[in-house]
């Protein structure tokens, strides 16, 4: 089946079987490999993207469900000139990553969190990021990165 949607501001069309997950359409058909496949059960959050402005675990959504939607992946977060999104810059500044596998999903979830809950407390940030797992860090630097990113997003 043909699925047409906008990805990172550009029109995209993929011809996929009806049971194709959005994460596989993005990675295998559009070569947007920043969206990671961690668990295929929507437990880890590594596959988080934005669909019509909301964070979605793309391993729990069929590509066909994105018909006509606006999808943003981690590759679409930076400005056209390569300037990082404030949340990406905060993750770098605060060392909110180690191996980096969870980072794209964390950043996408954090941007959504801060858009919906500007001024979220540390406890709220921790609660809202529960659906994103990191096996390398103790989450301290991730939470700090979200706090810094939150302030930078508000100032932008």
Backbone bond lengths (Angstrom), bond angles and torsions (degrees), N, CA, C in turn:
res aa  C-N    CA-C-N  psi(-1)  N-CA   C-N-CA  omega(-1)  CA-C   N-CA-C  phi
1 X - - - 1.445 - - 1.525 109.07 -
2 X 1.308 114.59 147.75 1.454 121.51 179.74 1.531 109.02 -90.91
3 X 1.317 116.70 127.13 1.462 121.81 178.12 1.521 107.21 -121.89
4 X 1.320 114.87 127.50 1.455 120.60 179.84 1.511 109.38 -118.75
5 X 1.321 115.34 132.06 1.455 121.35 179.30 1.515 107.87 -157.10
6 X 1.304 116.14 174.96 1.458 121.23 177.19 1.520 107.52 -104.92
7 X 1.315 116.55 128.93 1.460 121.26 179.47 1.521 108.58 -123.11
8 X 1.316 115.01 119.69 1.465 120.98 179.14 1.529 111.77 54.64
9 X 1.338 115.03 38.70 1.452 120.81 176.79 1.512 116.06 84.18
10 X 1.329 117.45 2.24 1.466 120.93 -178.82 1.522 110.13 -121.58
11 X 1.317 115.40 142.00 1.459 120.00 177.00 1.520 109.19 -63.92
12 X 1.324 115.72 137.88 1.463 120.82 179.17 1.520 108.36 -136.86
13 X 1.307 114.88 148.89 1.450 121.44 177.24 1.521 107.32 -141.07
14 X 1.316 116.20 129.89 1.464 120.48 178.19 1.520 109.25 -128.22
15 X 1.302 116.10 143.06 1.460 121.90 176.04 1.524 106.11 -106.56
16 X 1.332 116.11 105.77 1.458 121.49 -172.85 1.530 110.79 -133.67
17 X 1.329 116.90 155.78 1.466 119.18 171.49 1.530 109.48 -61.88
18 X 1.336 118.62 152.10 1.473 121.56 -176.71 1.527 114.75 -58.74
19 X 1.320 118.32 -23.63 1.471 120.60 -178.17 1.526 113.39 -93.91
20 X 1.323 118.16 13.90 1.463 121.87 -179.19 1.527 109.92 -74.47
21 X 1.320 115.32 128.73 1.462 120.72 176.36 1.530 109.73 -75.70
22 X 1.322 115.50 149.84 1.458 120.23 179.65 1.521 111.44 -56.66
23 X 1.321 118.00 -40.66 1.467 120.55 -179.35 1.532 111.39 -58.36
24 X 1.331 117.09 -38.88 1.464 120.19 -179.45 1.527 111.05 -74.63
25 X 1.325 117.50 -35.26 1.466 119.74 176.01 1.527 110.10 -62.52
26 X 1.332 116.01 -42.91 1.465 120.07 -179.79 1.525 111.03 -65.56
27 X 1.312 116.96 -48.29 1.469 121.15 -175.11 1.526 112.79 -73.93
28 X 1.317 116.86 -48.18 1.469 120.96 -170.38 1.523 113.93 -89.26
29 X 1.326 117.29 -30.61 1.459 119.37 -177.05 1.520 112.61 -100.50
30 X 1.326 117.07 -29.40 1.462 120.53 -179.49 1.523 113.11 -111.20
31 X 1.326 117.36 0.54 1.468 124.13 178.94 1.518 113.24 54.80
32 X 1.321 117.49 33.37 1.466 122.69 175.41 1.528 107.22 -95.88
33 X 1.315 114.66 80.69 1.466 120.90 -170.79 1.524 114.36 -85.74
34 X 1.315 117.88 4.34 1.463 120.24 175.23 1.520 111.64 -69.86
35 X 1.322 116.69 -25.10 1.462 121.76 175.07 1.514 106.54 -80.29
36 X 1.324 116.70 114.57 1.462 120.92 -172.76 1.523 113.21 -95.03
37 X 1.320 115.14 150.79 1.461 122.14 173.51 1.516 106.26 -101.96
38 X 1.319 116.17 112.84 1.455 119.57 -178.50 1.509 112.80 -106.05
39 X 1.327 116.45 -48.05 1.462 118.80 -171.24 1.525 113.78 -130.77
40 X 1.311 117.87 -20.05 1.471 122.97 -175.04 1.523 113.48 59.60
41 X 1.318 118.29 17.28 1.468 121.52 179.94 1.523 111.75 -130.08
42 X 1.291 118.55 12.13 1.470 126.53 -178.84 1.518 113.26 61.29
43 X 1.309 117.47 27.25 1.460 121.35 179.70 1.526 113.21 -93.68
44 X 1.337 117.75 -32.61 1.468 119.27 -168.67 1.522 115.05 -97.31
45 X 1.325 118.81 -25.59 1.455 120.95 178.24 1.514 115.96 82.34
46 X 1.327 118.85 1.46 1.463 121.07 -178.80 1.533 112.12 -65.12
47 X 1.328 116.77 -20.39 1.465 121.87 -176.68 1.524 112.84 -97.12
48 X 1.319 118.95 11.85 1.461 121.99 -174.78 1.528 111.95 -64.51
49 X 1.331 114.68 129.94 1.460 123.55 174.78 1.532 106.58 -133.16
50 X 1.313 116.96 173.89 1.462 120.49 173.90 1.524 108.32 -104.62
51 X 1.309 116.19 130.82 1.462 122.37 174.55 1.525 106.54 -120.96
52 X 1.320 114.76 118.25 1.465 120.96 -176.27 1.526 111.38 50.58
53 X 1.338 115.42 40.19 1.455 121.25 174.27 1.512 116.52 83.93
54 X 1.326 117.84 6.12 1.464 121.26 -179.98 1.529 110.49 -121.53
55 X 1.327 116.68 139.94 1.462 120.85 177.40 1.524 109.41 -66.36
56 X 1.330 115.19 131.74 1.463 122.67 -178.82 1.521 108.06 -138.68
57 X 1.318 115.81 139.31 1.467 119.63 173.32 1.529 106.86 -82.80
58 X 1.314 115.07 109.75 1.463 120.66 -171.04 1.525 113.79 -71.69
59 X 1.333 118.18 -8.24 1.465 120.07 174.33 1.523 111.05 -84.31
60 X 1.344 116.63 -5.64 1.462 121.26 179.82 1.530 110.80 -113.24
61 X 1.326 116.50 15.35 1.462 120.93 -177.94 1.517 109.26 -133.37
62 X 1.307 116.19 131.98 1.459 119.72 175.88 1.520 109.70 -73.00
63 X 1.314 116.19 146.62 1.464 120.42 176.68 1.527 109.85 -57.54
64 X 1.322 117.39 -37.78 1.463 121.52 -179.54 1.529 112.02 -60.04
65 X 1.319 117.31 -28.67 1.466 121.07 178.45 1.528 111.87 -70.56
66 X 1.314 116.83 -14.46 1.466 121.28 179.02 1.525 111.69 -91.60
67 X 1.321 117.53 3.27 1.463 121.25 178.59 1.529 109.90 -50.13
68 X 1.327 116.37 122.23 1.453 122.12 177.96 1.520 115.54 76.50
69 X 1.303 117.40 -0.15 1.468 121.66 -176.04 1.527 112.09 -84.28
70 X 1.324 114.20 165.55 1.466 122.34 171.51 1.517 106.52 -102.46
71 X 1.321 116.99 116.97 1.457 122.81 -179.26 1.520 108.62 -112.66
72 X 1.318 115.49 133.71 1.464 120.30 174.87 1.515 107.62 -122.32
73 X 1.321 115.33 127.90 1.458 121.92 176.21 1.530 108.06 -106.32
74 X 1.308 116.58 175.51 1.471 120.53 178.57 1.525 110.61 -57.36
75 X 1.334 117.88 -31.66 1.461 120.87 179.68 1.525 111.56 -65.53
76 X 1.319 117.45 -22.45 1.458 121.33 -178.56 1.518 114.30 -94.96
77 X 1.318 117.76 3.90 1.464 120.09 -177.91 1.526 113.05 -80.50
78 X 1.299 117.65 -34.77 1.467 120.90 -179.65 1.528 109.95 -73.11
79 X 1.307 116.32 154.60 1.468 121.77 176.26 1.525 109.41 -68.49
80 X 1.317 115.81 162.86 1.465 121.24 -178.88 1.524 112.48 -57.09
81 X 1.333 116.74 -30.02 1.470 119.99 -179.67 1.529 112.67 -84.62
82 X 1.346 116.38 3.05 1.462 120.42 178.86 1.516 114.71 94.54
83 X 1.324 117.30 -5.17 1.461 120.36 177.74 1.522 109.08 -63.55
84 X 1.314 116.08 128.42 1.456 120.06 -178.29 1.526 111.53 -66.69
85 X 1.309 115.02 149.26 1.463 121.68 170.70 1.531 106.51 -61.04
86 X 1.324 119.02 148.70 1.472 120.25 -179.96 1.531 113.92 -52.84
87 X 1.326 117.57 -34.03 1.472 119.34 179.47 1.527 110.39 -71.73
88 X 1.323 117.18 -38.63 1.463 119.53 176.56 1.524 110.22 -62.52
89 X 1.326 116.38 -43.90 1.459 120.98 179.07 1.523 110.73 -62.26
90 X 1.328 116.79 -38.24 1.467 120.43 179.62 1.524 111.17 -66.55
91 X 1.327 117.53 -40.00 1.465 120.12 177.76 1.532 109.87 -62.57
92 X 1.321 116.78 -39.23 1.465 120.18 177.86 1.525 110.43 -67.29
93 X 1.319 116.82 -49.32 1.462 122.47 -177.76 1.530 112.44 -60.58
94 X 1.320 116.48 -40.22 1.469 121.39 -174.64 1.522 113.31 -94.49
95 X 1.326 116.77 5.67 1.468 121.35 -178.28 1.529 110.27 54.46
96 X 1.351 115.48 47.04 1.455 121.27 -179.03 1.508 112.73 -83.31
97 X 1.310 116.99 30.93 1.457 121.39 178.73 1.515 109.60 -155.53
98 X 1.297 114.99 158.29 1.463 119.60 171.46 1.515 108.12 -127.49
99 X 1.326 118.32 -81.14 1.465 118.44 179.91 1.517 111.72 -74.63
100 X 1.346 117.35 -25.02 1.458 121.91 176.87 1.514 115.17 90.82
101 X 1.314 119.08 -5.43 1.462 120.07 -176.86 1.530 112.23 -62.95
102 X 1.311 116.99 -42.75 1.473 120.72 -178.33 1.516 112.44 -82.76
103 X 1.317 118.04 -14.79 1.457 122.20 -169.47 1.528 114.55 -57.27
104 X 1.338 120.68 -46.34 1.470 117.95 179.45 1.533 112.33 -57.24
105 X 1.310 117.10 -45.22 1.458 120.55 178.98 1.514 112.35 -66.00
106 X 1.325 116.45 -38.53 1.471 120.63 177.17 1.524 110.50 -62.45
107 X 1.310 116.90 -45.99 1.467 120.99 -179.24 1.523 109.88 -62.84
108 X 1.320 117.79 -45.56 1.465 120.88 -179.42 1.526 110.74 -62.75
109 X 1.311 117.11 -42.15 1.468 120.57 177.95 1.521 111.25 -67.12
110 X 1.324 116.67 -39.63 1.463 121.20 -179.20 1.525 111.37 -65.49
111 X 1.317 117.57 -40.21 1.463 120.89 178.28 1.529 109.49 -63.53
112 X 1.322 116.38 -44.18 1.463 120.57 178.19 1.524 110.52 -62.00
113 X 1.315 116.23 -45.79 1.471 122.17 179.31 1.524 110.30 -56.79
114 X 1.319 116.55 -49.57 1.463 120.32 -176.35 1.529 112.39 -70.83
115 X 1.311 117.34 -28.32 1.465 120.29 175.54 1.521 111.12 -69.00
116 X 1.323 115.96 -38.60 1.469 121.15 -178.01 1.521 112.83 -85.53
117 X 1.335 116.93 -30.17 1.465 122.09 -175.76 1.525 110.82 -130.97
118 X 1.325 117.34 65.06 1.467 117.69 178.71 1.532 109.00 -61.78
119 X 1.281 116.34 136.52 1.462 120.13 -178.42 1.514 113.25 82.18
120 X 1.339 117.48 18.99 1.466 120.71 178.82 1.526 110.21 -59.39
121 X 1.312 115.54 140.65 1.466 121.01 178.40 1.531 109.67 -76.80
122 X 1.319 115.43 169.55 1.466 119.90 177.02 1.522 110.49 -57.26
123 X 1.317 117.24 -43.78 1.471 120.85 179.98 1.530 110.89 -62.73
124 X 1.325 116.88 -40.38 1.470 120.33 179.05 1.525 111.02 -67.56
125 X 1.308 116.82 -38.89 1.464 120.46 177.62 1.520 109.53 -62.17
126 X 1.318 116.77 -47.72 1.469 119.91 179.01 1.527 111.16 -59.31
127 X 1.316 116.47 -42.76 1.466 120.38 -179.60 1.526 111.31 -64.78
128 X 1.319 116.34 -43.70 1.461 120.74 -176.90 1.535 112.63 -70.76
129 X 1.317 117.23 -24.60 1.473 120.23 179.37 1.527 112.77 -91.82
130 X 1.331 117.83 6.21 1.464 120.49 -178.72 1.523 113.36 -55.73
131 X 1.312 118.37 -30.76 1.459 121.84 -179.01 1.516 114.23 -81.42
132 X 1.320 117.55 6.99 1.464 122.48 177.49 1.516 108.52 -121.05
133 X 1.305 115.73 117.63 1.461 120.37 -176.99 1.518 112.21 -100.98
134 X 1.329 114.84 140.54 1.459 122.22 174.74 1.518 106.72 -127.97
135 X 1.302 116.30 128.67 1.461 119.82 -178.90 1.525 112.53 -96.46
136 X 1.324 117.09 -6.46 1.464 119.90 -174.22 1.527 114.17 -102.32
137 X 1.330 116.53 -36.03 1.464 119.05 -172.12 1.517 110.90 -102.34
138 X 1.289 115.30 172.64 1.465 121.30 172.96 1.515 110.38 -97.76
139 X 1.315 117.73 13.93 1.459 125.76 178.82 1.527 113.88 71.66
140 X 1.330 119.12 -12.90 1.465 120.51 -178.36 1.526 111.23 -56.48
141 X 1.335 116.33 -50.56 1.462 119.85 -177.60 1.522 111.98 -71.26
142 X 1.316 117.24 -28.83 1.468 120.59 176.40 1.524 109.02 -65.92
143 X 1.323 116.95 -47.77 1.464 120.73 179.60 1.529 110.02 -61.89
144 X 1.305 116.33 -43.07 1.475 120.18 178.00 1.523 110.37 -61.57
145 X 1.331 117.11 -42.16 1.470 120.89 178.60 1.524 111.01 -61.09
146 X 1.320 117.36 -40.69 1.460 120.49 178.66 1.526 110.39 -65.19
147 X 1.319 116.74 -40.08 1.472 119.97 177.82 1.535 110.75 -62.41
148 X 1.326 117.03 -44.89 1.461 121.35 179.71 1.524 109.54 -67.03
149 X 1.321 117.11 -44.19 1.459 121.47 178.77 1.519 112.07 -62.33
150 X 1.313 115.49 -38.17 1.458 121.60 178.50 1.532 110.82 -59.36
151 X 1.323 116.24 -45.72 1.466 121.07 178.73 1.527 110.74 -65.59
152 X 1.319 116.70 -41.21 1.475 120.37 -179.91 1.522 111.18 -67.21
153 X 1.335 117.22 -37.50 1.468 119.87 177.34 1.520 111.28 -65.66
154 X 1.325 116.19 -39.25 1.464 121.04 179.78 1.524 111.10 -66.44
155 X 1.329 116.32 -33.62 1.471 121.01 -178.66 1.530 112.48 -79.07
156 X 1.323 116.25 -20.20 1.474 119.78 -176.01 1.509 113.10 -76.60
